Amino acid sequence: MTAVAPPPGDAGRRLAPEPCLLALNSGSSSLKFGLYRMRAAGVECLLAGETERIGDTDARTQARDGAGRTLLDEAAPVPDQRAAVARLAGWLDDGCFPQPQAIGHRIVHGGPRLSEHCVIDAAVLDALHAASAFAPLHTGPALAVIAYCSAHFPAVPQAACLDTCFHARMPGVARTLPLPHELREAGLRRYGFHGLSCESVVRQLPAALPQRLIIAHLGNGASITAVRDGISIDTSMGLTPAGGVVMGTRSGDLDPGVLVYLMREMAFDGAAVEGLVNHRSGLLGLSGLSGDMRALHAAAAASADARLAVEMFCYSVAKAVGAMRTALGGADMLVFTGGIGEHDAAVRAGICAHLGCHGVRLDEARNRRGQGLVSGDAEGCQVLVLAAQEEAQIARHTWALCGPRPPVVSSPQPTARQG
């Protein structure tokens, strides 16, 4: 695809006097970004986009301005997240958009030492490196992006916005793993993820926030979260983002005996187990074709394995929704978000077909439109589709940490929060 030229430089430079923040969302194979102007009325998006399938020869980069106009739509190899953010920095350097006054990063796992969003300093970086074993698919790329930004924007403060933070107040019965005390003291507990996405959903429902809300964030990674009065009380992911429901290439929950069997009888070591549960399982492992739901839909007519993968994904999510309904003592609203949750009407229908006993019924026409309310007006549990606004949440948290009134302790020591 051919790049479309960004707006004239003068238009971008007129925005410079107002504070702007750059939000970077590093995934295992993607980098989402957003440049936001901070205003009294809220955040205003100036530039947004994503590079997906990083590391593949068909990586795709898309960018649009604040009005939604396409600036770039290009398929070209992007070797890693560092290369993706370097390209973005080049756009900012050419004067078409203002330079950021602060940079916020999505951090999937803060480990046991970080439980709150924080300004990045040496102590925070040390804690993130120590926690990288909990989420190796995500933390390594995020640290590489942080390092690049530190070198390219040396005077710009950076913030770590933790996906685990939203779940930090889960009750002990939900966050504790049934392990010996010494292992729990070492930080082995259920953390929960997709917290920034969940925060953005809650923020979009301020006037109608139900007491009992279930959020289904469905993408290459997927999780289901129970929210009571705006606070997470349980979630499907656990110690790492590999747990919970079936995902693109991740297994989700497995009988621990499967892993013991593989190590004892098939000589799997730690690296082989990690490769299996993170890279070779889930939709990819079931179908033998792809971990991308779009590819599975395209192949379903000719492939029984592709059909099984889609059916198992829907079944797995529906079971998790039922579990979260039990945790909440019922459900007033189910929100679909994330790439699959927002854009795949067939998957939403497949999930909700299992949930009729819980009062969940879709309106077919609304579900096809896929925005806002997609259930009937009188259903016992409303079903909505809302966009995950993780980058905007990152911008808000970063401004609170790095804006004109910084925290009293700007370089906090990481604090422990044990299960």
Secondary structure, 3 states (H helix, E strand, C coil): CCCCCCCCHHHHHCCCCCCEEEEEEECCCEEEEEEEEEECCEEEEEEEEEEECCCCCCCEEEEEECCCCEEEEEECCCCCHHHHHHHHHHHHHCCCCCCCCEEEEEECCCHHHCCCCEECCHHHHHHHHHHHHHCHHHHHHHHHHHHHHHHHCCCCCEEEEECCHHHCCCCHHHHCCCCCHHHHHCCCCCCCCCHHHHHHHHHCCCCCCCCEEEEEEECCCEEEEEEECCEEEEECCCCCCCCCCCCCCCCCCCCHHHHHHHHHHCCCCHHHHHHHHHHCCHHHHHHCCCCCHHHHHHHCCCCHHHHHHHHHHHHHHHHHHHHHHHHHCCCCEEEEEHHHHHHCHHHHHHHHCCCHHHCCCECHHHHHHCCEECECCCCCCEEEECCCCHHHHHHHHHHHHHCCCCCCCCCCCCCCCCC
